[in-house]
Amino acid sequence: MELTKELYEAIVTIIEDKVKDIKVTREEFDSLKSVVGELVVAQRKTEERLSELAEAQRKTEERLNILTDRVDKLAEAQRKTELNLNALITKVGDIEDRLSGLSHTVGYHLENSAYVSLPKLLKKDGYEVEGDLIRKYFYIEGEEYQVNIYGWAKKNGEKVLIIGEAKVRPSRKEIKRFLKISDKLKKYHNNPETLLLFVAHDFNPKIEEFLKENNIKYFWSYEFEQIRFPF
């Protein structure tokens, strides 16, 4: 076949078109290859991050386990502390009960000594006690009041109400409370002539002054006839 000019141009055109197709395909391949490469790199980085995350998770779990163990130990220590504290509270309560009982015992013996000795001591000051001095309870306006030392005496022919308190070592607060009760008892007995008195094992000098300021006569236990204590 004769290669004419027209045939040659047609062949060249066909070849150029094929080359163009091949070029486009190559560009697309190269682009795809680049994308795949980027995906591979991204996948690798993702895997690296997942490994880092897994390691961080493992460390977090280890720390959480350690913290849980410490919390459990702390809870156990707290439980033991509460048990020990409750036992201590019980012991303190027992000690307080014993001390309270001892205080009451000392107080009652002080009162008993006062009942025996006060009539003789008061007689020196002109008070003639009538009957016995006693511990007495009163109910005034629905309230209960206790008087450690209660009785009557005569002085210069006039009847005198005796109201007294026995304390191991009286405080200002106790004296003020005693004065309030005494006022109620005086009104209860239609305000007779009244002798207020305190007996104690010990009087602080300031307490002595406070008693004098409030016209309260006071006696030391060493002034009483001795009654043996059971301890």
FENRA-V737015 format. One record per backbone hydrogen bond with DSSP energy under -0.5 kcal/mol. NH is the residue of the N-H (numbers start at 1). CO is the residue of the C=O. Records with the same first field share a line. If there is no record, write none. Layout:
BEGIN
NH->CO ; CO
END
This chain:
BEGIN
4->2
8->4
9->5
10->6
11->7
12->8
13->9
14->10
15->11
16->12
17->13
18->14
19->15
20->16
21->17
22->18
23->19
24->20
25->21
26->22
27->23
28->24
29->25
30->26
31->27
32->28
33->29
34->30
35->31
36->32
37->33
38->34
39->35
40->36
41->37
42->38
43->39
44->40
45->41
46->42
47->43
48->44
49->45
50->46
51->47
52->48
53->49
54->50
55->51
56->52
57->53
58->54
59->55
60->56
61->57
62->58
63->59
64->60
65->61
66->62
67->63
68->64
69->65
70->66
71->67
72->68
73->69
74->70
75->71
76->72
77->73
78->74
79->75
80->76
81->77
82->78
83->79
84->80
85->81
86->82
87->83
88->84
89->85
90->86
91->87
92->88
93->89
94->90
95->91
96->92
97->93
98->94
99->95
100->96
101->97
102->98
103->99
104->100
105->101
106->102
107->103
108->104
109->105
110->106
111->107
112->108
113->109
114->110
115->111
116->112
117->113
118->114
120->117
121->117
122->118
123->119
124->120 ; 121
125->122
126->123
127->122
128->126 ; 154
129->127
130->152
131->129
134->150
136->147
138->145
140->138 ; 143
141->139
143->140
145->138
147->136
148->164
149->164
150->134
151->162
152->130
153->160
154->128
155->158
158->155
160->153
161->193
162->151
163->161 ; 195
164->149
165->197
167->165 ; 199
175->171
176->172
177->173
178->174
179->175
180->176
181->177
182->178
183->179
184->180
185->181
186->182
187->183
188->184
189->185
190->187
191->186
193->159
195->161
196->194
197->163
198->217
199->165
200->219
201->167 ; 168
202->168
207->204
208->204
209->205
210->206
211->207
212->208
213->209
214->210
215->212
216->211
217->196 ; 215
219->198
221->200
223->220
224->221
231->229
END
